[in-house]
């Protein structure tokens, strides 16, 4: 949920609750004021009746109008004074209505009377409803205007933030261009942009330093490795070497070859991690896979491997060099961890490549499988970087990569969004 949406919801809920509470309080306050005003009118009428009786020692005439009625009835004992709301029939329209009724006792001419003065509440109720309706309409208009203003205003206020986020999304540390962050007149966004600029500048410096070191280290490693390899080639060709000496030299030569492959693999991982393979293009994967099958044909024959393929037309969008490495590592892995006379099955559909091979060992560790230098067996001659490279290529190319083991066969599946 976006911050703006969350704020709008909280603000709207809080406003509605406040307005509801205020409306209820306003309703009961206004109702109390109107009824109190009617009660005061009834008390004025009571005072007039009392004053008239004291002056003339007789009751005034009873009367009944649309807005007020007075009624007297003889009683044996003077009743207590009371004010209440009652329902009575209106004399004019003969419809039951609510009235405010004041009852009190009074003596006139030696006779006790119960005096009742009433005023209808219908006018007050209508006035109360009209005021409430106007209030509710005003509240709805205020909420609607507030929502529109907040939406427009906040959207404009937060625009520099989203512009900065979009600028960081397209920023690549491997490019020569710095992140283009928009200017803002808001202090918090200026602080954010300055922090992002400082972060990207420091990250770029560290990236260039690491890139330079990796390239230099790789280059410097290759030179002595090449020298050692050439010297070992000369020594191996010596005719006077004994068998133990030949074995020792051969072991040293194999170790040098392994060191050279390790150096190249580590350098490749660094380049992939630094996004140095950003150029992507649409590649006909079925044609590329057919080419690879031709390249690996002799290697499969040397291991007496039975290879079955099911290749359908397929296209993929990714870097051409990374695709080359991905296919090489997966096919090499299917050979390296197989046994002579084993099987390999290659299936390619519109959006999935699956390579299955029989194996020397059981299921691989799912948690460690794609980590660097993982080896299912400590006696393995491989450097443990092949599948790690495959995993990193899959991550930077937005490919899905899964491993499964069933009935003695290992399967690696690469999937992607169909073009």
Buried (B, 14 or more C-beta within 10 A) or exposed (E): EEEBEEEBEEBBEEBEEEBEEEBEEBBEEBBEEBBEEBBEBBBEBBEEBEEBBEEEEEBBEEEEEEEBBBBBEEEEEEBEEEBEEEEEEBEEEEEEBBBBBBBBBBEBEEEBBBBBBBBBBBEBBEEBEEBBEEBEEEBEEEBEEBBEEBEEEBEEBBEBBEBBEEBBEEBEBBEEEEBEBBEBEEEEBBEBBEEBBEEBEEEBEEBEEEBEEBEEBBEEBBEEBEEBBEBBEEBBEEEEBEEEEEEEBEEBBEEBEEBBBBBBBBBBBBBBBBEBBEEBEEBEBBEBBEEBBEEBEEEBEEBEBEBEEEBEEBBBBBBEBBBBBBBBBBBBBBBBBBEEEBBBBBBBBBBBBBBBBBBEEEBBEEEEBBEBEBEBEEEEEBBBBBBBBBBBBBEBBEBEBEBBBEEEBBBBBBBBEEE
